[in-house]
Amino acid sequence: MPHKIIFMGTPQFSVPSLEALAKSSYEISYVYTQYPKASNRGQKLNLSPIQKSAEHLNLPVRSPKTLNTDTELNFFKNLSPDIVVVVAYGQLIPKKFLIIPKKGFINIHASLLPKWRGAAPIQRAIINSDKETGISIMKIKEKLDSGPIMKKIKIEINPYDSSGKISEKLSKIGAENIVRALDDIFEGRVKFFEQEHDLTTYAKKIKKDESKIDWKQNVINIIGKINGLNPNPGAWFEYKKIRYKIWQATIFEKKGLPGTILDNDFTIACKDQSIKIVEIQREGKNKLLLKNFLAGMNFKVGDVVE
């Protein structure tokens, strides 16, 4: 008999791993995902990318608002899984659930643990100007992202990689390795090793109020914010009380008072150097390359953005 798996995930990052498992010899008994969120107008529920993928694959889906009920616990017990694979589910797994599967819960986490435990590991790595990141395949314990690790896979973070680009890379790497990881677990070929807990850092959830650009920071910090918050929620500034999001920018050597527009290319001064914008978006408008943006933009060299 094939080994029975439960898959738990929510965003697009999880989809390639679900698809890889669906193509394998493993039997996916159920797919768990976060409860659908209401649209802005509250008229329609938006299914998660994992729910859409699972339904396309004809897999049964469960999306409880919480796992902390007797109903959910009993339902899960009755599924009698051999192992549970978690990829960015977005909800802590209660201890009562963790002891049910024969081989426990296995998680694909998007960082090189113990660095960047928590909700936003990719964004925090880029904002922090880290040179590398990766995935960690690990067992889940009750404490957040603290379980022993069976495998780490590293990649470089290039200076202008966005969190969206790194997420795509890590998502693909996770999918390429999850079936092999399960094979190793069931065939007894794997050893788990404890994390170096004293080296732990935490990747707190991104808050909207931290996405505003502070031009008094060094250019490296500002580029890190722009890249780390692309595609969501986006790093922004205000000019003449209108909000603009910068989606891509490069470092430039010109200097000036922080926030000052230095030239006709809309170069903006930071604490030490300046940035040249590559792609920008005025609120309520579409993203534009800088040359297209400047065609309709009225500004003066020497003005200050906020």
C-alpha positions in Angstrom: 0.0 0.0 0.0 1.2 3.6 -0.7 2.0 5.8 2.2 -0.8 8.1 3.1 0.1 11.8 3.2 -1.7 14.9 4.3 -0.5 18.2 2.7 -0.8 21.5 4.4 -0.1 24.8 2.5 -1.7 28.0 1.4 0.2 30.4 -0.9 1.6 30.0 -4.4 4.9 29.1 -2.9 3.3 25.7 -1.8 1.8 24.8 -5.1 4.9 23.2 -6.9 5.4 20.9 -3.9 1.8 19.8 -3.9 2.0 19.1 -7.6 5.2 17.1 -7.2 3.6 14.9 -4.6 0.5 14.4 -6.7 2.7 13.0 -9.5 4.5 10.7 -7.1 3.6 7.2 -5.8 2.4 8.7 -2.5 -1.3 8.9 -1.7 -2.5 12.4 -0.7 -5.4 11.7 1.6 -6.3 15.4 2.2 -5.1 18.9 1.5 -5.4 21.5 4.3 -5.3 25.2 3.5 -6.3 28.5 5.1 -9.9 29.5 5.2 -10.8 31.6 2.1 -10.5 35.4 2.6 -13.2 37.8 1.6 -12.5 40.2 -1.2 -12.2 43.9 -0.5 -16.0 44.4 -1.0 -16.8 41.3 1.0 -19.0 39.8 -1.7 -16.8 36.9 -2.7 -14.4 34.5 -1.0 -11.0 34.2 -2.5 -9.7 30.6 -2.6 -6.0 30.1 -1.8 -3.7 29.0 -4.6 -3.4 25.6 -2.8 -7.1 25.1 -2.8 -7.4 26.0 -6.5 -4.5 23.6 -7.3 -5.9 20.8 -5.1 -9.3 21.1 -6.8 -7.7 21.0 -10.2 -5.9 17.8 -9.1 -9.2 16.3 -7.8 -7.9 16.2 -4.2 -10.2 16.7 -1.2 -9.7 20.0 0.6 -10.3 21.1 4.1 -10.0 24.7 5.2 -10.9 25.2 8.8 -10.8 28.6 10.4 -8.9 27.0 13.3 -7.5 23.6 14.1 -8.1 24.1 17.8 -11.4 22.2 18.1 -12.4 18.6 19.0 -14.1 18.3 15.6 -11.0 19.1 13.7 -8.8 16.9 15.9 -11.2 13.9 15.5 -11.4 14.4 11.7 -7.6 14.5 11.5 -7.2 11.4 13.6 -9.6 9.5 11.4 -7.5 10.2 8.3 -4.7 8.2 10.0 -1.8 9.8 8.0 1.6 8.2 7.8 3.2 11.7 7.5 2.1 15.3 7.0 4.0 17.7 4.7 3.7 21.4 5.5 4.7 24.1 3.1 3.8 27.7 4.3 0.4 26.7 5.8 0.2 29.9 7.8 -1.1 28.5 11.1 0.6 26.9 14.0 -0.1 23.2 14.4 -1.4 22.3 17.8 0.6 19.8 19.8 -2.3 17.2 19.8 -2.0 17.0 16.0 1.8 16.6 16.0 1.7 13.2 17.7 -0.8 11.6 15.3 1.2 10.8 12.1 3.5 7.8 12.3 6.4 9.8 10.9 5.4 13.2 12.2 5.1 16.5 10.4 7.8 17.5 7.8 8.1 21.2 6.9 9.8 23.0 4.0 10.9 26.3 5.5 12.2 29.1 3.3 15.4 30.0 5.2 18.6 28.4 6.4 17.5 27.6 9.9 17.9 28.7 12.7 18.2 32.0 10.9 14.9 33.6 10.1 12.3 31.5 11.8 8.8 32.8 11.4 6.4 34.3 8.9 8.5 36.3 6.5 11.9 34.6 6.1 12.5 35.6 2.4 11.5 39.2 2.9 13.6 39.6 6.0 16.7 38.0 4.4 16.6 40.5 1.5 15.8 43.5 3.7 18.8 42.5 5.8 21.0 42.4 2.8 21.9 38.7 3.3 24.1 37.1 0.7 22.5 33.7 0.8 19.3 31.9 1.8 17.7 28.6 1.0 15.3 26.0 2.3 15.4 23.8 5.3 13.5 20.5 5.4 12.7 19.7 9.0 10.5 18.1 11.5 7.9 20.3 13.2 7.9 20.7 16.9 5.6 22.7 19.1 7.9 25.7 19.2 8.0 27.8 16.0 10.4 26.4 13.4 12.6 24.8 16.1 12.6 21.2 15.0 15.5 19.1 13.8 16.7 19.4 10.2 17.3 16.7 7.7 18.5 18.8 4.8 19.5 22.4 3.9 19.9 23.7 0.3 21.5 27.1 -0.2 21.2 29.7 -3.0 22.8 33.1 -3.4 20.9 36.3 -3.1 22.0 38.7 -5.9 22.0 42.4 -5.2 18.8 43.1 -7.1 16.8 39.9 -6.4 13.3 40.6 -5.3 11.5 38.5 -2.7 9.2 37.4 -5.5 12.1 36.1 -7.5 13.7 34.3 -4.6 10.4 32.8 -3.6 10.0 31.3 -7.0 13.5 29.8 -6.8 13.0 28.3 -3.4 9.5 27.0 -4.2 11.0 25.1 -7.2 13.8 23.7 -5.0 11.4 22.6 -2.4 9.3 20.8 -5.0 12.4 19.1 -6.5 13.4 17.7 -3.1 10.2 16.8 -1.3 9.6 13.4 -2.9 13.2 12.3 -2.4 13.0 13.5 1.2 10.0 11.4 1.9 11.7 8.4 0.2 14.6 8.8 2.6 12.4 9.1 5.6 10.3 6.0 4.8 13.4 3.9 3.8 15.3 4.9 6.9 18.2 6.7 5.1 17.9 10.0 6.9 19.4 11.5 10.0 18.0 14.6 11.6 20.3 17.1 13.4 19.4 19.7 16.0 19.5 23.4 15.2 22.0 25.7 16.8 19.3 27.4 18.8 21.6 30.1 20.2 22.0 31.4 16.6 18.2 31.9 16.1 16.8 35.0 14.4 13.2 35.7 13.8 11.4 36.9 10.6 8.5 38.9 11.9 5.5 39.4 9.7 5.8 42.4 7.4 3.7 45.4 8.7 2.4 48.0 6.3 3.8 50.8 8.3 7.3 49.7 7.8 7.0 49.8 4.0 7.6 53.6 3.8 11.1 54.5 2.6 13.2 56.5 5.0 15.6 58.5 2.8 17.9 59.1 5.8 19.0 55.5 5.6 22.0 54.2 3.6 21.3 53.3 0.0 21.9 49.5 0.7 19.1 49.6 3.3 16.8 51.3 0.9 17.5 48.9 -1.9 17.0 46.0 0.5 13.6 47.4 1.4 12.6 47.9 -2.2 13.6 44.4 -3.2 12.4 42.7 0.0 8.9 44.2 -0.3 8.5 43.4 -4.0 5.8 42.2 -4.8 4.0 42.7 -1.5 3.3 45.2 0.0 5.8 47.4 -2.0 8.1 50.1 -0.7 6.8 53.7 -1.1 7.3 57.4 -0.7 5.2 60.5 -1.1 5.7 63.4 -3.4 3.2 66.3 -3.4 0.9 64.2 -1.2 0.7 61.4 -3.8 2.0 58.0 -3.0 4.5 56.2 -5.3 5.8 52.6 -5.0 9.2 51.8 -6.3 9.4 48.2 -7.6 13.0 48.3 -8.9 15.9 50.6 -8.5 19.7 50.6 -8.7 22.5 52.3 -6.7 23.9 55.6 -8.0 26.9 57.5 -6.8 25.4 61.0 -6.8 25.0 62.6 -3.3 22.7 65.2 -1.8 20.3 66.0 1.0 18.3 62.8 1.7 15.1 62.7 -0.3 16.2 65.3 -2.8 15.5 64.8 -6.5 19.0 65.3 -7.9 18.5 65.3 -11.7 16.0 65.1 -14.6 16.1 61.3 -14.3 14.4 61.5 -11.0 17.4 60.2 -9.1 16.7 60.5 -5.3 19.4 61.1 -2.7 19.8 58.7 0.3 22.0 59.2 3.4 25.2 58.2 1.6 24.5 57.8 -2.2 21.3 57.8 -4.3 19.0 55.5 -6.2 18.0 55.4 -9.8 14.5 54.2 -10.3 13.9 51.4 -12.9 10.2 50.7 -12.3 7.7 52.8 -10.4 3.9 53.1 -9.8 1.8 56.0 -8.9 -1.1 55.1 -6.6 -4.2 54.1 -8.6 -2.1 53.6 -11.8 -0.1 50.8 -13.4 3.6 50.0 -13.0 5.8 51.9 -15.5 9.4 51.8 -16.5 11.0 55.1 -15.6 11.2 56.5 -19.1 7.4 56.1 -19.5 6.8 57.4 -16.0 8.8 60.6 -16.7 6.8 61.3 -19.9 3.8 62.3 -17.8 5.5 63.4 -14.6 5.8 67.1 -13.6 8.6 67.6 -11.1 11.5 70.0 -10.3 15.1 69.1 -9.6 15.8 70.1 -6.0 12.3 69.1 -4.8 12.2 66.8 -1.7 10.2 63.6 -1.5 8.9 62.2 1.8 
